[in-house]
Amino acid sequence: MSWIYLVVAGLLEIGWPVGLKFAQQAETRFVGIAMAIGFMCASGYCLWLAQKQIPMGTAYAVWTGIGAAGTFFLGVLIYGEPSSLARYLGVAMIVGGVAVLKLAH
């Protein structure tokens, strides 16, 4: 169950940068900030639950890896942020490192 909490925490981690992106515009500023805070709290709570069984270093690396890769892909797909082979390779290395941590556990 801890690994499920950790994956959920990582997916929720993607939500707060999106909220901050919404907050960049005046008409959605407060909604975006509230969204970011809500996702931060939910993500942190799930991470706390996951760390009851998963070592802190592993949990943190997986959590940030899911969040970083997910945020990168959303940025490219939804916000038209730049993509290149080098950026995709960087994300692949993050995902690969997370996979090694999971397999080594």
C-alpha positions, 0 to 999 in steps of 0.5 A, spaced: 500 500 500 505 504 501 507 504 494 500 506 491 501 512 496 507 514 493 505 514 486 499 518 488 503 523 492 508 523 485 502 524 481 499 530 486 506 533 486 504 535 478 498 539 480 502 544 484 506 547 479 500 547 474 496 551 480 502 556 480 502 556 472 494 558 473 496 563 478 501 567 473 494 570 470 491 576 474 484 573 473 486 566 475 491 568 481 487 566 487 484 559 484 491 557 482 494 559 488 489 555 492 490 549 487 497 549 488 496 549 496 491 544 495 496 539 491 502 541 496 498 538 502 495 532 499 501 530 496 505 531 502 500 527 506 501 521 501 508 522 502 508 522 509 503 515 509 508 512 504 514 513 508 511 509 514 514 503 510 519 506 504 525 509 506 525 516 506 531 517 501 527 512 496 520 515 497 523 522 496 527 520 490 521 517 487 516 522 489 520 528 486 522 523 480 514 522 478 513 530 479 519 532 475 517 527 469 510 529 469 511 536 470 515 536 464 510 532 460 505 536 461 509 542 460 510 540 453 503 537 451 499 542 454 503 549 455 507 548 448 514 548 452 520 546 448 522 539 447 528 536 444 532 529 444 536 532 450 530 534 454 527 527 453 533 523 455 534 527 461 527 525 463 529 518 461 535 518 466 530 521 472 525 515 470 531 510 470 534 512 476 527 511 480 526 504 477 533 502 480 531 505 486 525 501 486 528 495 484 534 495 489 529 496 495 
